[in-house]
């Protein structure tokens, strides 16, 4: 699995470059960023203590946008995978994300569009809860997978900002029913089913800017409220990425992410008998990396 993912990430720049040189409709803009970082810590007779560790992370963020007449389509793909090794522990993943967005729209005024949004989020590899003995499988490819199908209005005053809101949204949480090893209850899906559908209101905001020369910021916020079940408990998915460019190929990135899903249960420790306890809670992740970055730009297909 690691070898396959690495080959995919390394091949993406060449594939994008090949597309950029093709002679096609100039209405399309294609681009993206590929980043590969490696971190290592080593200790010998270090009185303050510490564990030897190493980590390798790869991220690809690409887009293919269409704009012709009154029709637009914004498409984006995020692929991220990372592994870490600490003395005394097995090799474990520290990042694992697949996110696809497809958003066609029709211009109704200068800055407003009638749009449809399809969003999918899942992961490449198996994930485990290592607090359990033995470890418990909690995720794998398409288990879980989260889908958003939404019809609504989009406000887009510039390429750096847009707000999309939909009162007609179906959110689907999918877990492979054939895989009984993954606790379906962790994702609000009945044990004898493979999906849970929710109908409600969805809104998403995207913003990016250059804070100063060679320092850029990207952030997004997704909100969902289920009309029929605890609508006041809004699901939240927030991400922020701060990028600092050292030179053409070397960059420093800081990433923050926070998720609250009213139907997803997170580890809360163990009870008096040593059994794992799960409950509702905020998920938070922070990443920091220094590594190689290849910017594929925003080439116009022509």
C-alpha positions as a printed Julia matrix, in Angstrom:
302×3 Matrix{Float64}:
   0.0    0.0     0.0
   2.77   2.48    0.95
   4.66   1.72   -2.27
   1.52   2.23   -4.4
   0.7    5.56   -2.76
   4.29   6.78   -3.12
   4.32   5.93   -6.84
   1.0    7.76   -7.34
   2.25  10.9    -5.57
   5.55  10.92   -7.47
   3.79  10.44  -10.84
   1.26  13.25  -10.37
   3.58  16.15  -11.38
   4.39  14.46  -14.7
   0.72  13.74  -15.37
  -0.3   17.34  -14.69
   2.57  18.65  -16.83
   1.46  16.4   -19.7
  -2.05  17.76  -19.44
  -0.83  21.34  -19.43
   0.99  20.88  -22.75
  -2.03  19.38  -24.49
  -4.02  21.43  -26.99
  -7.49  21.68  -25.53
 -10.19  24.18  -24.66
  -8.76  27.36  -23.05
 -11.79  27.45  -20.78
 -10.02  25.0   -18.48
  -7.39  25.92  -15.88
  -5.39  23.11  -14.31
  -2.81  23.25  -11.54
  -1.71  21.99   -8.19
   0.98  21.58   -5.57
   2.95  18.47   -4.64
   4.86  18.38   -1.34
   7.11  15.7     0.14
   8.66  16.08    3.61
  10.87  13.97    5.87
  11.47  14.43    9.59
  13.86  12.58   11.88
  14.87  12.74   15.55
  17.75  10.75   17.02
  18.99  10.62   20.64
  22.17   9.14   22.13
  22.78   9.48   25.88
  20.41  12.43   25.89
  19.77  13.15   29.58
  16.49  15.0    28.94
  15.13  11.88   27.27
  13.4   11.24   23.97
  12.53   8.53   21.46
  14.18   8.07   18.08
  11.64   8.71   15.35
  11.25   9.35   11.64
   8.35  10.39    9.46
   7.65  10.73    5.74
   4.66  12.69    4.4
   3.39  13.39    0.9
   0.57  15.76   -0.13
  -0.94  16.55   -3.52
  -3.52  19.31   -3.92
  -4.77  19.82   -7.46
  -7.59  21.56   -9.3
  -9.25  21.64  -12.71
 -11.61  24.59  -13.17
 -13.86  25.43  -16.11
 -15.29  28.83  -17.02
 -17.1   29.55  -20.28
 -20.07  31.82  -20.76
 -22.43  31.43  -17.83
 -21.23  27.92  -16.97
 -18.5   27.21  -14.43
 -17.15  24.09  -12.78
 -14.67  23.93   -9.9
 -13.02  20.56   -9.26
 -10.39  19.8    -6.64
  -8.59  16.72   -5.37
  -6.56  16.35   -2.18
  -4.37  13.28   -1.59
  -2.3   13.02    1.57
  -0.46  10.15    3.19
   2.24   9.91    5.84
   3.94   7.28    7.98
   5.91   7.56   11.21
   8.16   5.18   13.12
   8.98   5.61   16.81
  11.28   3.3    18.75
   9.32   0.48   20.35
   6.27   0.93   18.11
   5.09  -0.46   14.8
   5.12   1.69   11.68
   1.98   3.85   11.88
   0.28   6.36    9.62
   0.19   9.99   10.75
  -1.81  11.39    7.82
  -4.27   9.72    5.46
  -6.79  11.72    3.42
  -8.66  11.6     0.15
 -11.02  14.46   -0.63
 -12.77  15.1    -3.94
 -14.93  18.13   -4.76
 -16.98  18.61   -7.93
 -19.01  21.82   -8.17
 -20.72  22.82  -11.45
 -22.64  26.09  -11.47
 -24.62  28.54  -13.58
 -24.09  32.29  -13.3
 -27.32  34.11  -12.38
 -25.83  37.51  -11.45
 -22.32  38.98  -11.46
 -21.23  37.24   -8.24
 -23.97  34.66   -7.62
 -24.3   31.16   -9.03
 -26.81  28.36   -8.83
 -24.59  25.38   -7.99
 -24.52  21.67   -7.22
 -21.81  20.28   -4.95
 -20.52  16.73   -4.65
 -17.99  16.11   -1.89
 -16.34  12.84   -0.87
 -13.95  12.21    2.0
 -12.24   8.93    2.88
  -8.77   7.45    3.43
  -6.26   5.16    1.68
  -5.16   2.78    4.4
  -6.22   0.94    7.52
  -6.32   2.86   10.81
  -6.25   1.48   14.34
  -7.02   2.47   17.9
  -3.75   1.53   19.6
  -5.13   2.14   23.1
  -6.94  -1.2    22.86
  -5.29  -4.56   23.53
  -5.2   -5.98   20.95
  -5.46  -2.96   18.66
  -8.88  -2.26   17.12
  -9.4   -1.61   13.4
 -11.29   1.69   13.07
 -10.97   2.61    9.39
  -9.83   1.54    5.93
 -10.45   2.57    2.32
 -14.11   3.69    1.96
 -14.83   2.65    5.56
 -15.84   5.2     6.57
 -16.56   7.39    3.56
 -18.53  10.64    3.81
 -20.53  12.0     0.87
 -22.25  15.36    0.43
 -24.78  15.98   -2.35
 -26.06  19.55   -2.19
 -28.03  21.95   -4.39
 -27.85  25.62   -3.47
 -26.5   29.11   -4.16
 -22.89  30.23   -4.3
 -21.46  33.71   -3.68
 -18.06  34.12   -5.38
 -16.75  37.69   -5.55
 -13.2   36.54   -6.45
 -11.06  33.46   -7.07
  -9.83  33.67   -3.46
 -13.19  33.4    -1.71
 -16.51  31.66   -2.05
 -19.5   30.86    0.13
 -21.87  28.03   -0.78
 -25.12  27.37    1.08
 -27.65  24.62    0.45
 -31.01  23.99    2.16
 -31.29  20.78    0.09
 -28.47  18.51    1.2
 -28.07  14.77    1.65
 -25.14  13.66    3.8
 -24.24   9.97    3.54
 -21.94   8.09    5.9
 -20.8    4.76    4.46
 -19.13   1.81    6.21
 -18.56  -1.51    4.46
 -21.16  -3.82    6.01
 -19.16  -6.87    4.93
 -16.3   -5.82    7.2
 -17.52  -6.62   10.7
 -14.13  -5.69   12.18
 -14.89  -1.96   12.0
 -17.29  -0.8    14.74
 -20.12   0.79   12.74
 -21.41   2.54   15.87
 -18.33   4.8    15.84
 -19.79   6.51   12.77
 -23.49   6.42   13.62
 -24.25   3.56   11.2
 -26.36   0.59   12.34
 -24.39  -2.66   12.6
 -26.64  -4.43   10.07
 -26.45  -1.59    7.51
 -23.72  -0.04    5.43
 -24.95   3.56    5.19
 -26.69   6.35    7.08
 -28.41   9.17    5.16
 -29.21  12.56    6.67
 -31.2   15.4     5.11
 -30.37  18.92    6.19
 -28.7   22.3     5.65
 -25.09  22.55    4.47
 -22.76  25.52    4.12
 -19.11  25.79    3.16
 -16.66  28.69    3.04
 -13.28  28.69    1.26
 -10.67  31.45    1.53
  -7.05  31.84    0.46
  -4.67  34.78    0.45
  -1.03  35.8     0.47
  -0.32  37.25    3.93
   3.01  38.61    2.77
   5.62  37.69    0.19
   6.18  33.89    0.18
   3.66  33.29    2.99
   0.22  32.02    2.0
  -2.88  30.99    3.9
  -5.71  28.63    2.92
  -8.69  27.82    5.1
 -12.09  26.17    4.79
 -15.1   25.64    7.02
 -17.9   23.11    6.43
 -21.14  23.11    8.45
 -24.05  20.64    8.39
 -27.3   20.51   10.38
 -29.65  17.5    10.3
 -33.25  18.77   10.02
 -34.87  15.77   11.73
 -32.39  14.89   14.47
 -30.82  17.41   16.87
 -30.55  20.25   14.31
 -28.89  22.43   16.97
 -25.89  20.05   17.05
 -24.08  21.3    13.96
 -21.36  19.15   12.39
 -18.16  21.17   11.9
 -15.15  20.48    9.69
 -12.44  23.18    9.72
  -9.0   23.14    8.1
  -6.21  25.7     7.83
  -2.9   25.47    5.97
  -0.14  28.04    6.31
   2.66  27.77    3.76
   6.02  29.54    3.92
   8.22  29.38    0.82
  11.96  29.29    1.49
  12.97  29.03   -2.18
  11.65  27.51   -5.41
  11.57  23.96   -4.04
  11.85  24.16   -0.24
   8.88  25.14    1.91
   7.59  25.01    5.46
   3.94  24.13    6.15
   1.77  24.3     9.24
  -1.62  22.59    9.16
  -4.49  22.63   11.65
  -7.74  20.68   11.46
 -10.74  20.33   13.78
 -13.79  18.09   13.33
 -16.97  17.7    15.33
 -19.54  15.22   14.04
 -22.54  14.56   16.27
 -22.71  10.97   15.02
 -19.02  10.08   15.33
 -17.66   8.73   18.62
 -14.07   9.29   19.76
 -11.95   7.48   22.4
 -12.59   8.73   25.94
 -10.23   6.42   27.82
 -11.01   3.21   29.68
 -13.54   2.24   32.33
 -12.78   0.56   35.68
 -12.68  -2.85   33.98
 -10.17  -1.64   31.38
 -12.65  -1.57   28.48
 -12.44   1.26   25.97
 -14.99   4.04   26.38
 -16.21   6.11   23.42
 -18.24   9.31   23.33
 -18.94  12.46   21.35
 -16.08  14.93   21.18
 -13.89  17.27   19.19
 -11.22  15.79   16.91
  -8.1   17.95   16.46
  -4.96  17.54   14.38
  -1.82  19.63   13.92
   0.93  18.99   11.38
   4.24  20.72   10.72
   6.68  19.91    7.97
   9.73  21.07    6.08
  10.25  19.56    2.66
  10.26  19.57   -1.11
   7.42  21.34   -2.91
   6.64  21.36   -6.62
   4.16  23.99   -7.79
   2.38  23.06  -11.02
   0.88  26.54  -11.3
  -2.46  27.44  -12.8
  -1.82  26.62  -16.4
  -4.5   27.36  -18.97
  -5.28  24.47  -21.26
  -4.95  25.7   -24.83
